[in-house]
Amino acid sequence: MWGKQGASIALGLLLAAAAWAGPTEDFASGRSAYQTGDVNTAISLLRKSADQGHAPAQVLLAQILDQSEQNEEAVKYFRLAADQGNADGFFGLGAMYASGEGVARDLGAARGWMVKAADAGNVQAVQTVAMAYMSGGLAVSESERGSPAALQWIEKAAALDSLPAIDRLAVAYRKGDFALPVDVKKAEEYEARARKLRNVTITTKPGKKAAKPNG
């Protein structure tokens, strides 16, 4: 067992480690605190990291603030992450513009940020942009919905196993939409792929919640 002196030394070392923790360590500790439900500690640690320019901390802090309806500050941290080229920062900022939370609603700006997020590798952004071209969200006009750009985004989403995108391509090849040649075989391939994915979803993800729409 340690004596009082040993305990004092150990406490001093812990305090020193905390004092010298960098933004990466603060982010890891903040994320861990958030995952265990200690939101106040998470916010404190993440803010410390975020204010030192750590983009992942900025994004997670912004997401927590958004959930807490502290929308203007959420926009601030999403924008800081976006300024560093962070894909999740682009996506978060786009979602805020789409919903008009913490910033004036601007669907054109939302689409622009979503496209940046998608181009930077954010999978949810690819699916969101593709869905906009299918449903007319994010200020996508009726003429744009049948454009080559629409087809490109839907194909990108389908490549990521987006069921709505796969279904849309099956219909497109049956009807010749997007100036595609009618190709029943291709349509059947997409339909078979959709059935397979639906079976996987039913058997492996029975309790999965639907993603929150982004405008």
URTABEL-V673466 format. One record per helix or strand. SS is the DSSP state (a for helix, b for strand). FROM is the first residue (numbers start at 1). LEN is the number of residues. If there is no record, write none. Layout:
BEGIN
SS:FROM:LEN ; SS:FROM:LEN
END
This chain:
BEGIN
a:4:17 ; a:23:13 ; a:39:12 ; a:55:13 ; a:71:13 ; a:87:13 ; a:107:13 ; a:123:13 ; a:144:3 ; a:148:12 ; a:163:13 ; a:177:3 ; a:184:21
END
